[in-house]
Amino acid sequence: MQEEITKHSNKIYKTVKNSEHTLGEKVKEIIIEIFIIVFAVTLSIWLHGWSEHRHQQEEVSVFLANLKNDLQNDIQSIDTEVKAYHKTNVAYEKILGLSTSQLDSIYSSKSKVSFPIHSHGQTLNIGNYEGFKSSGKIGYIEDEKLKQKILSYYQIYVPAVSEVDKLYNDFLFKCFDKTIENADKSEKELYSDPKYKKTVEYLVKLGKNNIRVYNENTKPLAVELIKEIDKELGK
């Protein structure tokens, strides 16, 4: 491009210096050369912008395809976690429902009450999102609605899941603490203790709340995002 501008600039200079042409002819030739320079520069800028935009949208397509895979894995992880919450809640509720006579019968037969342990941690994939965001490319996504949903999912819903899981785990450890505090008691006395039972009751409530967060908040948005991504990639 620089060579073209230089070439046409030289033509203008030569036209000005050409004593054989009239003033009108010089003006006409100069205007033509200036028009060629302006057109060439404008076309070059447009082509560069178009190429850059195309490259950005290719990056967006790759990102969205990877994000779709992450979201599909997230949905599977959510279903796994919800099943685990349901399973432990059922077991805890059975413990809470044991009467004194039932506990006497269990321990007199040399059996034990099984207290299930299932801690919950970060199960949702954030690597692709964090990498794209940290590189400053989130703005490349032109569909504003899709972009806002992606931001909401990763900045609100994913942290919310981590927070409720952490709260649940903290309360699970409170149950362990209660067990240690009552190490001088038999298991039968521990499971009959009103304070211990109240702790387990809250653990069940937290488990039910976390199931709601997973099923009513995070999972529906993940499903919706996959549909939006399919629509975007299908354009």
C-alpha positions in Angstrom: 0.0 0.0 0.0 2.8 2.4 0.8 4.4 1.7 -2.6 1.0 2.6 -4.3 0.7 5.8 -2.4 4.3 6.8 -3.2 3.8 6.0 -6.9 0.6 8.1 -7.2 2.2 10.9 -5.2 5.1 11.0 -7.6 2.7 11.2 -10.5 1.1 14.2 -8.8 4.5 15.8 -8.4 5.4 15.1 -12.0 2.1 16.5 -13.2 2.7 19.7 -11.3 6.2 20.1 -12.8 5.0 19.2 -16.4 5.2 22.4 -18.4 3.6 20.8 -21.4 0.2 20.5 -19.7 -2.2 23.3 -19.2 -3.4 24.3 -15.7 -6.8 22.7 -16.3 -5.1 19.4 -17.4 -2.9 19.4 -14.4 -5.8 20.0 -12.0 -7.8 17.2 -13.7 -4.8 14.7 -13.4 -4.1 15.7 -9.8 -7.7 15.2 -8.8 -7.7 11.7 -10.5 -4.5 10.7 -8.6 -5.8 12.0 -5.3 -9.0 10.1 -5.8 -7.0 6.9 -6.6 -5.0 7.4 -3.4 -8.1 8.0 -1.2 -9.9 5.0 -2.7 -6.8 2.8 -2.2 -6.4 3.8 1.4 -10.1 3.5 2.1 -10.2 0.0 0.5 -7.1 -1.1 2.4 -8.6 0.0 5.7 -11.9 -1.7 4.9 -10.2 -5.0 3.9 -8.0 -4.9 7.1 -11.1 -4.3 9.2 -13.0 -7.1 7.4 -10.1 -9.5 7.9 -9.8 -8.6 11.5 -13.5 -9.0 12.1 -13.5 -12.3 10.4 -10.6 -13.5 12.5 -12.4 -12.4 15.7 -15.6 -14.2 14.7 -13.6 -17.4 14.0 -12.2 -17.1 17.5 -15.7 -16.6 18.9 -16.9 -19.7 17.0 -14.1 -21.9 18.5 -14.8 -20.5 21.9 -18.5 -21.1 21.7 -18.0 -24.7 20.5 -15.6 -25.4 23.4 -18.1 -23.7 25.8 -20.9 -25.9 24.5 -18.8 -29.0 25.5 -18.1 -27.5 28.9 -21.8 -26.8 29.4 -22.8 -30.3 28.4 -20.2 -31.7 30.9 -21.6 -29.2 33.5 -25.1 -30.6 33.1 -23.8 -34.2 33.6 -21.9 -33.0 36.7 -25.0 -31.2 38.0 -27.1 -34.4 37.6 -24.4 -36.4 39.4 -24.3 -33.9 42.3 -28.1 -33.8 42.6 -28.3 -37.6 42.8 -25.6 -37.5 45.5 -27.6 -34.9 47.5 -30.8 -36.9 47.1 -29.0 -40.1 48.2 -27.4 -38.6 51.4 -30.6 -36.7 52.3 -32.6 -40.0 52.2 -30.0 -41.6 54.4 -30.0 -38.7 56.9 -33.7 -38.6 57.0 -33.8 -42.3 57.9 -31.4 -41.6 60.7 -33.6 -38.7 61.9 -36.6 -41.0 61.8 -35.1 -43.7 64.0 -36.9 -43.9 67.4 -35.2 -44.8 70.6 -36.7 -48.3 70.5 -35.4 -48.7 66.9 -31.9 -47.6 67.9 -32.0 -50.1 70.8 -33.0 -52.9 68.4 -30.2 -52.0 66.0 -27.4 -51.9 68.5 -28.7 -54.8 70.5 -28.3 -56.9 67.3 -24.7 -55.7 67.0 -25.6 -53.7 63.9 -24.7 -50.0 63.3 -26.3 -47.0 61.8 -24.5 -45.9 58.6 -23.8 -42.2 58.4 -23.1 -41.4 54.7 -20.3 -38.9 53.8 -20.3 -37.1 50.5 -18.6 -33.7 50.3 -19.3 -31.5 47.3 -16.7 -29.3 45.5 -16.1 -27.4 42.3 -17.6 -29.5 39.5 -18.4 -26.9 36.8 -15.9 -26.1 34.0 -14.6 -22.6 33.9 -11.3 -22.9 32.1 -12.4 -21.9 28.6 -14.5 -19.0 29.8 -11.7 -17.7 32.1 -9.1 -17.9 29.3 -11.3 -16.1 26.8 -12.3 -13.4 29.3 -8.8 -12.8 30.5 -7.6 -12.3 26.9 -10.2 -9.5 26.6 -12.1 -11.2 23.8 -15.6 -11.5 25.4 -16.5 -8.3 23.5 -16.0 -10.1 20.2 -19.3 -11.8 20.8 -21.7 -9.7 18.8 -25.0 -11.2 20.1 -25.5 -9.1 23.2 -28.2 -11.4 24.6 -25.9 -14.4 24.3 -23.0 -12.6 25.8 -25.0 -11.4 28.8 -26.2 -15.0 29.5 -22.7 -16.3 29.4 -21.5 -13.6 31.8 -24.5 -14.3 34.1 -23.8 -18.1 34.1 -20.1 -17.8 34.9 -20.1 -14.7 37.1 -23.3 -15.4 39.1 -24.6 -19.0 38.8 -21.3 -20.9 38.9 -20.0 -19.0 42.0 -23.5 -19.5 43.6 -23.1 -23.3 43.2 -19.6 -23.2 44.7 -20.9 -21.1 47.6 -23.8 -23.4 48.5 -21.6 -26.5 48.2 -19.1 -24.9 50.5 -21.8 -24.0 53.0 -23.0 -27.6 52.9 -19.5 -29.0 53.4 -19.0 -26.7 56.4 -22.2 -28.0 58.0 -21.2 -31.6 57.2 -18.0 -31.0 59.2 -20.1 -29.6 62.1 -21.7 -33.0 62.2 -18.2 -34.5 62.5 -17.4 -32.0 65.2 -20.5 -33.1 67.1 -19.4 -36.7 66.8 -15.9 -35.9 68.2 -17.4 -33.7 71.0 -19.6 -36.7 72.0 -16.8 -39.3 71.7 -17.5 -40.4 75.3 -21.1 -41.4 74.3 -22.2 -44.4 72.5 -23.5 -44.1 68.9 -27.0 -44.8 70.1 -26.9 -41.9 72.5 -25.4 -39.7 69.9 -28.1 -40.4 67.3 -30.7 -39.8 70.1 -29.2 -36.5 71.2 -31.6 -33.6 70.2 -28.8 -31.2 69.4 -27.1 -33.7 67.1 -30.4 -34.5 65.4 -31.0 -30.8 64.9 -27.6 -30.4 63.2 -28.4 -33.3 60.8 -31.8 -31.7 60.2 -30.1 -28.5 59.0 -27.8 -30.6 56.8 -30.8 -32.1 55.1 -32.3 -28.6 54.6 -29.1 -27.4 53.1 -29.0 -30.4 50.8 -32.6 -29.7 49.6 -31.7 -26.0 49.0 -28.6 -27.0 47.0 -30.7 -29.3 44.8 -33.0 -26.4 44.1 -30.0 -24.1 43.2 -28.7 -26.8 40.8 -32.0 -27.8 39.2 -33.9 -24.5 39.2 -31.1 -22.0 38.5 -27.8 -23.3 37.1 -29.0 -26.3 35.0 -31.8 -24.4 33.1 -29.4 -21.6 32.2 -26.8 -24.1 31.0 -29.5 -25.8 28.8 -30.6 -22.5 27.5 -27.1 -21.4 26.7 -26.5 -24.6 24.7 -29.5 -23.8 22.5 -28.4 -20.2 22.0 -24.9 -21.4 21.1 -26.3 -23.9 18.6 -28.3 -21.0 17.0 -25.3 -18.8 16.9 -23.0 -21.4 15.4 -25.7 -22.3 12.8 -25.8 -18.9 11.3 
